[in-house]
């Protein structure tokens, strides 16, 4: 299997839109009700420099992964909407994408990364926990909604 390169892209590029549509279709197939706008209410502009970053994973010419990060406030970034196509799963790409987004957040000045996930996304929860994220609270204390996670990014060389 060819290596996947993670490269900056526009969050509203055709390849990103295609990947996000596949992600939403997968969520719907799992019974998740989608009640938000693009990337959880985040606009593509919020995932562009200087306040955010969007990465696409490409295997040759084919886009197989995407994800974004944006500054929530000075020092705090939020990882948004990671997705890996089923054809590229199982080779550590999700972890590489998460690490690259953390590094992009650190490049924006963040020392803390935050993310959210639904309770029905057990593989994502397992990835975040194994990557050093700690559960900080339930959404609105609703046991069916999901979790907020947080990780200290530390002092990275910039």
Number of C-alpha atoms within 10 A of each C-alpha: 6 8 12 19 17 22 12 15 19 18 24 16 12 10 19 23 15 13 22 24 12 16 19 16 14 13 15 12 10 11 10 14 10 11 7 9 9 12 17 11 9 14 13 17 15 18 25 18 11 12 18 23 27 28 24 28 28 19 16 11 7 11 20 25 29 29 29 31 30 28 24 16 11 12 15 21 28 23 24 23 19 22 24 22 18 10 8 20 13 9 11 9 21 22 15 15 23 20 13 18 27 25 18 22 27 23 16 22 19 25 19 19 26 23 19 22 19 17 14 15 13 11 8 18 20 11 14 21 14 11 13 13 19 17 17 13 14 18 15 9 10 10 11 11 13 19 21 16 21 21 20 15 18 11 10 11 6 8
